[in-house]
């Protein structure tokens, strides 16, 4: 069964994939014809369109080939005091 989709952003310039709650830094994709789709279950897929760059203030820039599709997700870590997983805060 396929997931229904809700379009979040369609840009030819820049898409913010995730913003840090603590530092204000952001993971950004810049390049021509990028498309970010968000599904009703909260998952996201980015298609790079004409290619581009994935940047963040604290990481090396990644060159992304044209037409690349990849899942966008938030890393989680174990909170042993709460005995539950939580999203990693940037």
PyMOL Python script that loads the backbone (N, CA, C, O; Angstrom):
from pymol import cmd

cmd.read_pdbstr("""\
ATOM      1  N   UNK A   1       0.850  -1.177   0.000  1.00  0.00           N
ATOM      2  CA  UNK A   1       0.000   0.000   0.000  1.00  0.00           C
ATOM      3  C   UNK A   1       0.895   1.239   0.000  1.00  0.00           C
ATOM      4  O   UNK A   1       1.801   1.341   0.827  1.00  0.00           O
ATOM      5  N   UNK A   2       0.660   2.161  -0.895  1.00  0.00           N
ATOM      6  CA  UNK A   2       1.497   3.357  -0.955  1.00  0.00           C
ATOM      7  C   UNK A   2       1.024   4.395   0.051  1.00  0.00           C
ATOM      8  O   UNK A   2      -0.150   4.451   0.418  1.00  0.00           O
ATOM      9  N   UNK A   3       1.969   5.209   0.482  1.00  0.00           N
ATOM     10  CA  UNK A   3       1.667   6.266   1.430  1.00  0.00           C
ATOM     11  C   UNK A   3       1.085   7.455   0.684  1.00  0.00           C
ATOM     12  O   UNK A   3       1.479   7.737  -0.448  1.00  0.00           O
ATOM     13  N   UNK A   4       0.156   8.147   1.310  1.00  0.00           N
ATOM     14  CA  UNK A   4      -0.298   9.394   0.710  1.00  0.00           C
ATOM     15  C   UNK A   4       0.739  10.467   1.030  1.00  0.00           C
ATOM     16  O   UNK A   4       1.437  10.383   2.041  1.00  0.00           O
ATOM     17  N   UNK A   5       0.836  11.485   0.156  1.00  0.00           N
ATOM     18  CA  UNK A   5       1.867  12.501   0.310  1.00  0.00           C
ATOM     19  C   UNK A   5       1.250  13.866   0.545  1.00  0.00           C
ATOM     20  O   UNK A   5       0.157  14.176   0.071  1.00  0.00           O
ATOM     21  N   UNK A   6       1.985  14.665   1.288  1.00  0.00           N
ATOM     22  CA  UNK A   6       1.648  16.076   1.444  1.00  0.00           C
ATOM     23  C   UNK A   6       2.913  16.835   1.085  1.00  0.00           C
ATOM     24  O   UNK A   6       3.946  16.644   1.725  1.00  0.00           O
ATOM     25  N   UNK A   7       2.853  17.694   0.070  1.00  0.00           N
ATOM     26  CA  UNK A   7       4.017  18.446  -0.364  1.00  0.00           C
ATOM     27  C   UNK A   7       4.342  19.536   0.646  1.00  0.00           C
ATOM     28  O   UNK A   7       3.483  20.347   0.991  1.00  0.00           O
ATOM     29  N   UNK A   8       5.600  19.555   1.126  1.00  0.00           N
ATOM     30  CA  UNK A   8       6.045  20.543   2.096  1.00  0.00           C
ATOM     31  C   UNK A   8       6.716  21.716   1.406  1.00  0.00           C
ATOM     32  O   UNK A   8       6.397  22.872   1.684  1.00  0.00           O
ATOM     33  N   UNK A   9       7.646  21.424   0.506  1.00  0.00           N
ATOM     34  CA  UNK A   9       8.389  22.504  -0.139  1.00  0.00           C
ATOM     35  C   UNK A   9       8.856  22.064  -1.512  1.00  0.00           C
ATOM     36  O   UNK A   9       9.220  20.906  -1.716  1.00  0.00           O
ATOM     37  N   UNK A  10       8.843  22.990  -2.446  1.00  0.00           N
ATOM     38  CA  UNK A  10       9.431  22.748  -3.751  1.00  0.00           C
ATOM     39  C   UNK A  10      10.193  24.014  -4.087  1.00  0.00           C
ATOM     40  O   UNK A  10       9.606  25.080  -4.272  1.00  0.00           O
ATOM     41  N   UNK A  11      11.502  23.885  -4.164  1.00  0.00           N
ATOM     42  CA  UNK A  11      12.342  25.054  -4.367  1.00  0.00           C
ATOM     43  C   UNK A  11      13.328  24.799  -5.495  1.00  0.00           C
ATOM     44  O   UNK A  11      13.648  23.654  -5.812  1.00  0.00           O
ATOM     45  N   UNK A  12      13.800  25.875  -6.090  1.00  0.00           N
ATOM     46  CA  UNK A  12      14.889  25.774  -7.043  1.00  0.00           C
ATOM     47  C   UNK A  12      16.147  26.346  -6.413  1.00  0.00           C
ATOM     48  O   UNK A  12      17.185  26.440  -7.068  1.00  0.00           O
ATOM     49  N   UNK A  13      16.062  26.723  -5.167  1.00  0.00           N
ATOM     50  CA  UNK A  13      17.148  27.428  -4.507  1.00  0.00           C
ATOM     51  C   UNK A  13      17.666  26.682  -3.286  1.00  0.00           C
ATOM     52  O   UNK A  13      18.739  26.082  -3.346  1.00  0.00           O
ATOM     53  N   UNK A  14      16.930  26.706  -2.178  1.00  0.00           N
ATOM     54  CA  UNK A  14      17.428  26.185  -0.912  1.00  0.00           C
ATOM     55  C   UNK A  14      16.294  25.589  -0.087  1.00  0.00           C
ATOM     56  O   UNK A  14      15.210  26.166   0.000  1.00  0.00           O
ATOM     57  N   UNK A  15      16.549  24.433   0.516  1.00  0.00           N
ATOM     58  CA  UNK A  15      15.574  23.797   1.400  1.00  0.00           C
ATOM     59  C   UNK A  15      16.249  23.530   2.739  1.00  0.00           C
ATOM     60  O   UNK A  15      17.323  22.930   2.779  1.00  0.00           O
ATOM     61  N   UNK A  16      15.640  23.964   3.830  1.00  0.00           N
ATOM     62  CA  UNK A  16      16.131  23.655   5.170  1.00  0.00           C
ATOM     63  C   UNK A  16      15.532  22.309   5.557  1.00  0.00           C
ATOM     64  O   UNK A  16      14.314  22.164   5.654  1.00  0.00           O
ATOM     65  N   UNK A  17      16.407  21.320   5.779  1.00  0.00           N
ATOM     66  CA  UNK A  17      15.960  19.969   6.116  1.00  0.00           C
ATOM     67  C   UNK A  17      15.716  19.803   7.606  1.00  0.00           C
ATOM     68  O   UNK A  17      14.793  19.093   8.007  1.00  0.00           O
ATOM     69  N   UNK A  18      16.535  20.451   8.435  1.00  0.00           N
ATOM     70  CA  UNK A  18      16.379  20.368   9.886  1.00  0.00           C
ATOM     71  C   UNK A  18      17.092  21.555  10.519  1.00  0.00           C
ATOM     72  O   UNK A  18      18.197  21.920  10.116  1.00  0.00           O
ATOM     73  N   UNK A  19      16.443  22.151  11.515  1.00  0.00           N
ATOM     74  CA  UNK A  19      17.054  23.263  12.252  1.00  0.00           C
ATOM     75  C   UNK A  19      17.365  22.822  13.666  1.00  0.00           C
ATOM     76  O   UNK A  19      16.578  22.112  14.294  1.00  0.00           O
ATOM     77  N   UNK A  20      18.523  23.247  14.167  1.00  0.00           N
ATOM     78  CA  UNK A  20      18.925  22.907  15.527  1.00  0.00           C
ATOM     79  C   UNK A  20      18.151  23.714  16.554  1.00  0.00           C
ATOM     80  O   UNK A  20      18.009  24.929  16.417  1.00  0.00           O
ATOM     81  N   UNK A  21      17.652  23.039  17.581  1.00  0.00           N
ATOM     82  CA  UNK A  21      16.908  23.717  18.641  1.00  0.00           C
ATOM     83  C   UNK A  21      17.833  24.497  19.560  1.00  0.00           C
ATOM     84  O   UNK A  21      17.436  25.514  20.129  1.00  0.00           O
ATOM     85  N   UNK A  22      19.063  24.026  19.707  1.00  0.00           N
ATOM     86  CA  UNK A  22      19.996  24.618  20.660  1.00  0.00           C
ATOM     87  C   UNK A  22      20.887  25.664  19.994  1.00  0.00           C
ATOM     88  O   UNK A  22      20.994  26.789  20.483  1.00  0.00           O
ATOM     89  N   UNK A  23      21.527  25.298  18.878  1.00  0.00           N
ATOM     90  CA  UNK A  23      22.518  26.167  18.255  1.00  0.00           C
ATOM     91  C   UNK A  23      21.950  27.078  17.182  1.00  0.00           C
ATOM     92  O   UNK A  23      22.551  28.106  16.870  1.00  0.00           O
ATOM     93  N   UNK A  24      20.802  26.725  16.609  1.00  0.00           N
ATOM     94  CA  UNK A  24      20.251  27.486  15.498  1.00  0.00           C
ATOM     95  C   UNK A  24      20.868  27.108  14.168  1.00  0.00           C
ATOM     96  O   UNK A  24      20.475  27.650  13.135  1.00  0.00           O
ATOM     97  N   UNK A  25      21.838  26.179  14.164  1.00  0.00           N
ATOM     98  CA  UNK A  25      22.421  25.696  12.915  1.00  0.00           C
ATOM     99  C   UNK A  25      21.370  24.891  12.161  1.00  0.00           C
ATOM    100  O   UNK A  25      20.404  24.406  12.749  1.00  0.00           O
ATOM    101  N   UNK A  26      21.572  24.755  10.847  1.00  0.00           N
ATOM    102  CA  UNK A  26      20.595  24.024  10.047  1.00  0.00           C
ATOM    103  C   UNK A  26      21.281  23.170   8.992  1.00  0.00           C
ATOM    104  O   UNK A  26      22.344  23.521   8.480  1.00  0.00           O
ATOM    105  N   UNK A  27      20.655  22.049   8.680  1.00  0.00           N
ATOM    106  CA  UNK A  27      21.064  21.233   7.539  1.00  0.00           C
ATOM    107  C   UNK A  27      20.286  21.775   6.346  1.00  0.00           C
ATOM    108  O   UNK A  27      19.056  21.812   6.370  1.00  0.00           O
ATOM    109  N   UNK A  28      21.002  22.197   5.296  1.00  0.00           N
ATOM    110  CA  UNK A  28      20.375  22.835   4.145  1.00  0.00           C
ATOM    111  C   UNK A  28      20.804  22.149   2.854  1.00  0.00           C
ATOM    112  O   UNK A  28      21.944  21.707   2.710  1.00  0.00           O
ATOM    113  N   UNK A  29      19.860  22.074   1.921  1.00  0.00           N
ATOM    114  CA  UNK A  29      20.189  21.608   0.582  1.00  0.00           C
ATOM    115  C   UNK A  29      20.015  22.789  -0.351  1.00  0.00           C
ATOM    116  O   UNK A  29      18.982  23.459  -0.328  1.00  0.00           O
ATOM    117  N   UNK A  30      21.024  23.047  -1.173  1.00  0.00           N
ATOM    118  CA  UNK A  30      20.915  24.109  -2.165  1.00  0.00           C
ATOM    119  C   UNK A  30      21.276  23.550  -3.527  1.00  0.00           C
ATOM    120  O   UNK A  30      22.228  22.782  -3.671  1.00  0.00           O
ATOM    121  N   UNK A  31      20.516  23.940  -4.505  1.00  0.00           N
ATOM    122  CA  UNK A  31      20.732  23.466  -5.863  1.00  0.00           C
ATOM    123  C   UNK A  31      19.464  23.612  -6.669  1.00  0.00           C
ATOM    124  O   UNK A  31      18.406  23.907  -6.112  1.00  0.00           O
ATOM    125  N   UNK A  32      19.549  23.415  -7.942  1.00  0.00           N
ATOM    126  CA  UNK A  32      18.403  23.634  -8.817  1.00  0.00           C
ATOM    127  C   UNK A  32      17.388  22.509  -8.811  1.00  0.00           C
ATOM    128  O   UNK A  32      17.746  21.334  -8.894  1.00  0.00           O
ATOM    129  N   UNK A  33      16.126  22.874  -8.715  1.00  0.00           N
ATOM    130  CA  UNK A  33      15.034  21.930  -8.874  1.00  0.00           C
ATOM    131  C   UNK A  33      14.832  20.931  -7.765  1.00  0.00           C
ATOM    132  O   UNK A  33      14.278  19.859  -8.012  1.00  0.00           O
ATOM    133  N   UNK A  34      15.258  21.231  -6.550  1.00  0.00           N
ATOM    134  CA  UNK A  34      15.087  20.297  -5.435  1.00  0.00           C
ATOM    135  C   UNK A  34      13.613  20.180  -5.055  1.00  0.00           C
ATOM    136  O   UNK A  34      12.837  21.125  -5.203  1.00  0.00           O
ATOM    137  N   UNK A  35      13.250  19.005  -4.568  1.00  0.00           N
ATOM    138  CA  UNK A  35      11.879  18.742  -4.146  1.00  0.00           C
ATOM    139  C   UNK A  35      11.910  17.983  -2.823  1.00  0.00           C
ATOM    140  O   UNK A  35      12.549  16.935  -2.725  1.00  0.00           O
ATOM    141  N   UNK A  36      11.230  18.501  -1.814  1.00  0.00           N
ATOM    142  CA  UNK A  36      11.096  17.830  -0.525  1.00  0.00           C
ATOM    143  C   UNK A  36       9.649  17.417  -0.359  1.00  0.00           C
ATOM    144  O   UNK A  36       8.746  18.251  -0.424  1.00  0.00           O
ATOM    145  N   UNK A  37       9.424  16.112  -0.141  1.00  0.00           N
ATOM    146  CA  UNK A  37       8.079  15.601   0.075  1.00  0.00           C
ATOM    147  C   UNK A  37       7.953  15.100   1.499  1.00  0.00           C
ATOM    148  O   UNK A  37       8.861  14.451   2.018  1.00  0.00           O
ATOM    149  N   UNK A  38       6.825  15.400   2.135  1.00  0.00           N
ATOM    150  CA  UNK A  38       6.549  14.876   3.471  1.00  0.00           C
ATOM    151  C   UNK A  38       5.317  13.991   3.381  1.00  0.00           C
ATOM    152  O   UNK A  38       4.292  14.382   2.823  1.00  0.00           O
ATOM    153  N   UNK A  39       5.435  12.782   3.944  1.00  0.00           N
ATOM    154  CA  UNK A  39       4.336  11.831   3.930  1.00  0.00           C
ATOM    155  C   UNK A  39       3.496  11.967   5.188  1.00  0.00           C
ATOM    156  O   UNK A  39       3.929  12.545   6.185  1.00  0.00           O
ATOM    157  N   UNK A  40       2.290  11.426   5.123  1.00  0.00           N
ATOM    158  CA  UNK A  40       1.368  11.559   6.251  1.00  0.00           C
ATOM    159  C   UNK A  40       1.862  10.884   7.518  1.00  0.00           C
ATOM    160  O   UNK A  40       1.356  11.176   8.601  1.00  0.00           O
ATOM    161  N   UNK A  41       2.849   9.979   7.412  1.00  0.00           N
ATOM    162  CA  UNK A  41       3.412   9.356   8.614  1.00  0.00           C
ATOM    163  C   UNK A  41       4.570  10.178   9.198  1.00  0.00           C
ATOM    164  O   UNK A  41       5.196   9.762  10.173  1.00  0.00           O
ATOM    165  N   UNK A  42       4.858  11.357   8.596  1.00  0.00           N
ATOM    166  CA  UNK A  42       5.912  12.231   9.088  1.00  0.00           C
ATOM    167  C   UNK A  42       7.257  12.029   8.408  1.00  0.00           C
ATOM    168  O   UNK A  42       8.172  12.826   8.612  1.00  0.00           O
ATOM    169  N   UNK A  43       7.397  10.971   7.598  1.00  0.00           N
ATOM    170  CA  UNK A  43       8.665  10.744   6.903  1.00  0.00           C
ATOM    171  C   UNK A  43       8.824  11.744   5.758  1.00  0.00           C
ATOM    172  O   UNK A  43       7.841  12.256   5.222  1.00  0.00           O
ATOM    173  N   UNK A  44      10.094  12.014   5.392  1.00  0.00           N
ATOM    174  CA  UNK A  44      10.386  12.979   4.340  1.00  0.00           C
ATOM    175  C   UNK A  44      11.365  12.382   3.345  1.00  0.00           C
ATOM    176  O   UNK A  44      12.233  11.589   3.710  1.00  0.00           O
ATOM    177  N   UNK A  45      11.218  12.771   2.078  1.00  0.00           N
ATOM    178  CA  UNK A  45      12.125  12.351   1.012  1.00  0.00           C
ATOM    179  C   UNK A  45      12.545  13.593   0.249  1.00  0.00           C
ATOM    180  O   UNK A  45      11.711  14.422  -0.116  1.00  0.00           O
ATOM    181  N   UNK A  46      13.861  13.718   0.007  1.00  0.00           N
ATOM    182  CA  UNK A  46      14.403  14.823  -0.774  1.00  0.00           C
ATOM    183  C   UNK A  46      14.900  14.288  -2.109  1.00  0.00           C
ATOM    184  O   UNK A  46      15.628  13.298  -2.155  1.00  0.00           O
ATOM    185  N   UNK A  47      14.504  14.945  -3.190  1.00  0.00           N
ATOM    186  CA  UNK A  47      15.051  14.637  -4.510  1.00  0.00           C
ATOM    187  C   UNK A  47      15.873  15.834  -4.949  1.00  0.00           C
ATOM    188  O   UNK A  47      15.401  16.971  -4.929  1.00  0.00           O
ATOM    189  N   UNK A  48      17.113  15.564  -5.348  1.00  0.00           N
ATOM    190  CA  UNK A  48      18.058  16.651  -5.603  1.00  0.00           C
ATOM    191  C   UNK A  48      17.848  17.382  -6.923  1.00  0.00           C
ATOM    192  O   UNK A  48      18.473  18.419  -7.146  1.00  0.00           O
ATOM    193  N   UNK A  49      16.998  16.883  -7.792  1.00  0.00           N
ATOM    194  CA  UNK A  49      16.756  17.572  -9.059  1.00  0.00           C
ATOM    195  C   UNK A  49      18.027  17.667  -9.883  1.00  0.00           C
ATOM    196  O   UNK A  49      18.533  16.654 -10.366  1.00  0.00           O
ATOM    197  N   UNK A  50      18.549  18.887 -10.049  1.00  0.00           N
ATOM    198  CA  UNK A  50      19.746  19.117 -10.849  1.00  0.00           C
ATOM    199  C   UNK A  50      21.048  18.940 -10.092  1.00  0.00           C
ATOM    200  O   UNK A  50      22.107  19.317 -10.594  1.00  0.00           O
ATOM    201  N   UNK A  51      20.993  18.374  -8.895  1.00  0.00           N
ATOM    202  CA  UNK A  51      22.199  18.230  -8.077  1.00  0.00           C
ATOM    203  C   UNK A  51      22.366  19.435  -7.179  1.00  0.00           C
ATOM    204  O   UNK A  51      21.646  20.423  -7.319  1.00  0.00           O
ATOM    205  N   UNK A  52      23.306  19.360  -6.262  1.00  0.00           N
ATOM    206  CA  UNK A  52      23.504  20.477  -5.352  1.00  0.00           C
ATOM    207  C   UNK A  52      24.424  20.128  -4.202  1.00  0.00           C
ATOM    208  O   UNK A  52      25.253  19.223  -4.294  1.00  0.00           O
ATOM    209  N   UNK A  53      24.259  20.871  -3.112  1.00  0.00           N
ATOM    210  CA  UNK A  53      25.124  20.708  -1.942  1.00  0.00           C
ATOM    211  C   UNK A  53      24.289  20.604  -0.676  1.00  0.00           C
ATOM    212  O   UNK A  53      23.279  21.289  -0.516  1.00  0.00           O
ATOM    213  N   UNK A  54      24.738  19.726   0.226  1.00  0.00           N
ATOM    214  CA  UNK A  54      24.151  19.597   1.546  1.00  0.00           C
ATOM    215  C   UNK A  54      25.133  20.226   2.523  1.00  0.00           C
ATOM    216  O   UNK A  54      26.280  19.787   2.620  1.00  0.00           O
ATOM    217  N   UNK A  55      24.691  21.255   3.249  1.00  0.00           N
ATOM    218  CA  UNK A  55      25.595  21.985   4.135  1.00  0.00           C
ATOM    219  C   UNK A  55      25.057  22.059   5.565  1.00  0.00           C
ATOM    220  O   UNK A  55      23.857  21.951   5.816  1.00  0.00           O
ATOM    221  N   UNK A  56      26.004  22.248   6.489  1.00  0.00           N
ATOM    222  CA  UNK A  56      25.722  22.477   7.903  1.00  0.00           C
ATOM    223  C   UNK A  56      26.946  23.178   8.468  1.00  0.00           C
ATOM    224  O   UNK A  56      28.070  22.894   8.054  1.00  0.00           O
ATOM    225  N   UNK A  57      26.745  24.071   9.387  1.00  0.00           N
ATOM    226  CA  UNK A  57      27.845  24.862   9.942  1.00  0.00           C
ATOM    227  C   UNK A  57      28.934  24.026  10.607  1.00  0.00           C
ATOM    228  O   UNK A  57      30.086  24.457  10.660  1.00  0.00           O
ATOM    229  N   UNK A  58      28.600  22.850  11.111  1.00  0.00           N
ATOM    230  CA  UNK A  58      29.568  22.036  11.849  1.00  0.00           C
ATOM    231  C   UNK A  58      30.034  20.794  11.095  1.00  0.00           C
ATOM    232  O   UNK A  58      30.733  19.962  11.673  1.00  0.00           O
ATOM    233  N   UNK A  59      29.666  20.643   9.818  1.00  0.00           N
ATOM    234  CA  UNK A  59      30.033  19.468   9.039  1.00  0.00           C
ATOM    235  C   UNK A  59      30.624  19.894   7.700  1.00  0.00           C
ATOM    236  O   UNK A  59      30.456  21.035   7.270  1.00  0.00           O
ATOM    237  N   UNK A  60      31.316  18.966   7.049  1.00  0.00           N
ATOM    238  CA  UNK A  60      31.796  19.208   5.701  1.00  0.00           C
ATOM    239  C   UNK A  60      30.626  19.249   4.731  1.00  0.00           C
ATOM    240  O   UNK A  60      29.619  18.573   4.942  1.00  0.00           O
ATOM    241  N   UNK A  61      30.748  20.037   3.671  1.00  0.00           N
ATOM    242  CA  UNK A  61      29.735  20.107   2.630  1.00  0.00           C
ATOM    243  C   UNK A  61      29.771  18.839   1.791  1.00  0.00           C
ATOM    244  O   UNK A  61      30.846  18.356   1.435  1.00  0.00           O
ATOM    245  N   UNK A  62      28.596  18.300   1.476  1.00  0.00           N
ATOM    246  CA  UNK A  62      28.485  17.120   0.626  1.00  0.00           C
ATOM    247  C   UNK A  62      27.941  17.528  -0.734  1.00  0.00           C
ATOM    248  O   UNK A  62      26.942  18.241  -0.816  1.00  0.00           O
ATOM    249  N   UNK A  63      28.586  17.082  -1.793  1.00  0.00           N
ATOM    250  CA  UNK A  63      28.092  17.284  -3.153  1.00  0.00           C
ATOM    251  C   UNK A  63      27.087  16.164  -3.447  1.00  0.00           C
ATOM    252  O   UNK A  63      27.392  14.987  -3.255  1.00  0.00           O
ATOM    253  N   UNK A  64      25.898  16.531  -3.910  1.00  0.00           N
ATOM    254  CA  UNK A  64      24.849  15.561  -4.185  1.00  0.00           C
ATOM    255  C   UNK A  64      24.605  15.517  -5.697  1.00  0.00           C
ATOM    256  O   UNK A  64      24.382  16.552  -6.325  1.00  0.00           O
ATOM    257  N   UNK A  65      24.649  14.310  -6.276  1.00  0.00           N
ATOM    258  CA  UNK A  65      24.484  14.128  -7.717  1.00  0.00           C
ATOM    259  C   UNK A  65      23.045  14.433  -8.163  1.00  0.00           C
ATOM    260  O   UNK A  65      22.108  14.258  -7.384  1.00  0.00           O
ATOM    261  N   UNK A  66      22.870  14.880  -9.392  1.00  0.00           N
ATOM    262  CA  UNK A  66      21.529  15.133  -9.927  1.00  0.00           C
ATOM    263  C   UNK A  66      20.643  13.887  -9.838  1.00  0.00           C
ATOM    264  O   UNK A  66      21.100  12.769 -10.078  1.00  0.00           O
ATOM    265  N   UNK A  67      19.375  14.096  -9.490  1.00  0.00           N
ATOM    266  CA  UNK A  67      18.406  13.002  -9.439  1.00  0.00           C
ATOM    267  C   UNK A  67      18.499  12.104  -8.225  1.00  0.00           C
ATOM    268  O   UNK A  67      17.762  11.122  -8.139  1.00  0.00           O
ATOM    269  N   UNK A  68      19.381  12.403  -7.282  1.00  0.00           N
ATOM    270  CA  UNK A  68      19.511  11.577  -6.076  1.00  0.00           C
ATOM    271  C   UNK A  68      18.281  11.762  -5.195  1.00  0.00           C
ATOM    272  O   UNK A  68      17.834  12.887  -4.970  1.00  0.00           O
ATOM    273  N   UNK A  69      17.739  10.658  -4.698  1.00  0.00           N
ATOM    274  CA  UNK A  69      16.616  10.689  -3.742  1.00  0.00           C
ATOM    275  C   UNK A  69      17.094  10.068  -2.444  1.00  0.00           C
ATOM    276  O   UNK A  69      17.740   9.020  -2.452  1.00  0.00           O
ATOM    277  N   UNK A  70      16.776  10.717  -1.319  1.00  0.00           N
ATOM    278  CA  UNK A  70      17.143  10.109  -0.043  1.00  0.00           C
ATOM    279  C   UNK A  70      16.158  10.491   1.048  1.00  0.00           C
ATOM    280  O   UNK A  70      15.517  11.540   1.002  1.00  0.00           O
ATOM    281  N   UNK A  71      16.058   9.601   2.034  1.00  0.00           N
ATOM    282  CA  UNK A  71      15.187   9.821   3.185  1.00  0.00           C
ATOM    283  C   UNK A  71      15.808  10.861   4.094  1.00  0.00           C
ATOM    284  O   UNK A  71      17.026  10.893   4.266  1.00  0.00           O
ATOM    285  N   UNK A  72      14.979  11.709   4.677  1.00  0.00           N
ATOM    286  CA  UNK A  72      15.409  12.723   5.633  1.00  0.00           C
ATOM    287  C   UNK A  72      14.854  12.306   6.986  1.00  0.00           C
ATOM    288  O   UNK A  72      13.651  12.086   7.129  1.00  0.00           O
ATOM    289  N   UNK A  73      15.738  12.196   7.986  1.00  0.00           N
ATOM    290  CA  UNK A  73      15.269  11.778   9.309  1.00  0.00           C
ATOM    291  C   UNK A  73      16.082  12.464  10.388  1.00  0.00           C
ATOM    292  O   UNK A  73      17.150  13.015  10.123  1.00  0.00           O
ATOM    293  N   UNK A  74      15.568  12.423  11.602  1.00  0.00           N
ATOM    294  CA  UNK A  74      16.239  12.981  12.772  1.00  0.00           C
ATOM    295  C   UNK A  74      16.844  11.833  13.558  1.00  0.00           C
ATOM    296  O   UNK A  74      16.149  10.876  13.899  1.00  0.00           O
ATOM    297  N   UNK A  75      18.150  11.924  13.850  1.00  0.00           N
ATOM    298  CA  UNK A  75      18.801  10.894  14.665  1.00  0.00           C
ATOM    299  C   UNK A  75      18.181  10.855  16.053  1.00  0.00           C
ATOM    300  O   UNK A  75      17.704  11.866  16.570  1.00  0.00           O
ATOM    301  N   UNK A  76      18.200   9.671  16.641  1.00  0.00           N
ATOM    302  CA  UNK A  76      17.710   9.515  18.004  1.00  0.00           C
ATOM    303  C   UNK A  76      18.813   8.942  18.875  1.00  0.00           C
ATOM    304  O   UNK A  76      19.741   8.293  18.392  1.00  0.00           O
ATOM    305  N   UNK A  77      18.687   9.199  20.173  1.00  0.00           N
ATOM    306  CA  UNK A  77      19.620   8.659  21.152  1.00  0.00           C
ATOM    307  C   UNK A  77      18.817   8.107  22.317  1.00  0.00           C
ATOM    308  O   UNK A  77      17.666   8.485  22.535  1.00  0.00           O
ATOM    309  N   UNK A  78      19.441   7.209  23.057  1.00  0.00           N
ATOM    310  CA  UNK A  78      18.763   6.600  24.200  1.00  0.00           C
ATOM    311  C   UNK A  78      18.907   7.488  25.423  1.00  0.00           C
ATOM    312  O   UNK A  78      20.015   7.887  25.783  1.00  0.00           O
ATOM    313  N   UNK A  79      17.792   7.797  26.059  1.00  0.00           N
ATOM    314  CA  UNK A  79      17.790   8.518  27.329  1.00  0.00           C
ATOM    315  C   UNK A  79      17.604   7.458  28.409  1.00  0.00           C
ATOM    316  O   UNK A  79      16.487   7.006  28.664  1.00  0.00           O
ATOM    317  N   UNK A  80      18.706   7.067  29.039  1.00  0.00           N
ATOM    318  CA  UNK A  80      18.656   5.958  29.996  1.00  0.00           C
ATOM    319  C   UNK A  80      17.877   6.316  31.260  1.00  0.00           C
ATOM    320  O   UNK A  80      17.290   5.438  31.893  1.00  0.00           O
ATOM    321  N   UNK A  81      17.868   7.582  31.629  1.00  0.00           N
ATOM    322  CA  UNK A  81      17.087   7.986  32.806  1.00  0.00           C
ATOM    323  C   UNK A  81      15.601   7.823  32.555  1.00  0.00           C
ATOM    324  O   UNK A  81      14.854   7.422  33.447  1.00  0.00           O
ATOM    325  N   UNK A  82      15.176   8.134  31.345  1.00  0.00           N
ATOM    326  CA  UNK A  82      13.752   8.016  30.972  1.00  0.00           C
ATOM    327  C   UNK A  82      13.418   6.653  30.374  1.00  0.00           C
ATOM    328  O   UNK A  82      12.248   6.314  30.196  1.00  0.00           O
ATOM    329  N   UNK A  83      14.465   5.869  30.063  1.00  0.00           N
ATOM    330  CA  UNK A  83      14.299   4.567  29.409  1.00  0.00           C
ATOM    331  C   UNK A  83      13.496   4.683  28.124  1.00  0.00           C
ATOM    332  O   UNK A  83      12.585   3.896  27.865  1.00  0.00           O
ATOM    333  N   UNK A  84      13.858   5.690  27.319  1.00  0.00           N
ATOM    334  CA  UNK A  84      13.153   5.913  26.052  1.00  0.00           C
ATOM    335  C   UNK A  84      14.111   6.615  25.087  1.00  0.00           C
ATOM    336  O   UNK A  84      15.096   7.232  25.491  1.00  0.00           O
ATOM    337  N   UNK A  85      13.788   6.497  23.801  1.00  0.00           N
ATOM    338  CA  UNK A  85      14.565   7.193  22.786  1.00  0.00           C
ATOM    339  C   UNK A  85      14.065   8.633  22.677  1.00  0.00           C
ATOM    340  O   UNK A  85      12.889   8.922  22.898  1.00  0.00           O
ATOM    341  N   UNK A  86      14.999   9.533  22.327  1.00  0.00           N
ATOM    342  CA  UNK A  86      14.618  10.936  22.098  1.00  0.00           C
ATOM    343  C   UNK A  86      15.395  11.451  20.894  1.00  0.00           C
ATOM    344  O   UNK A  86      16.459  10.935  20.553  1.00  0.00           O
ATOM    345  N   UNK A  87      14.843  12.478  20.259  1.00  0.00           N
ATOM    346  CA  UNK A  87      15.521  13.085  19.132  1.00  0.00           C
ATOM    347  C   UNK A  87      16.794  13.762  19.610  1.00  0.00           C
ATOM    348  O   UNK A  87      16.822  14.359  20.686  1.00  0.00           O
ATOM    349  N   UNK A  88      17.854  13.666  18.800  1.00  0.00           N
ATOM    350  CA  UNK A  88      19.116  14.333  19.131  1.00  0.00           C
ATOM    351  C   UNK A  88      18.929  15.830  18.931  1.00  0.00           C
ATOM    352  O   UNK A  88      18.448  16.258  17.881  1.00  0.00           O
ATOM    353  N   UNK A  89      19.303  16.629  19.923  1.00  0.00           N
ATOM    354  CA  UNK A  89      19.204  18.080  19.834  1.00  0.00           C
ATOM    355  C   UNK A  89      20.526  18.630  19.328  1.00  0.00           C
ATOM    356  O   UNK A  89      21.597  18.200  19.755  1.00  0.00           O
ATOM    357  N   UNK A  90      20.438  19.587  18.412  1.00  0.00           N
ATOM    358  CA  UNK A  90      21.629  20.214  17.827  1.00  0.00           C
ATOM    359  C   UNK A  90      21.896  21.513  18.547  1.00  0.00           C
ATOM    360  O   UNK A  90      22.854  22.214  18.222  1.00  0.00           O
TER     361      UNK A  90
END
""", "prot")
cmd.dss("prot")
cmd.show_as("cartoon", "prot")
cmd.util.cbc("prot")
cmd.orient("prot")
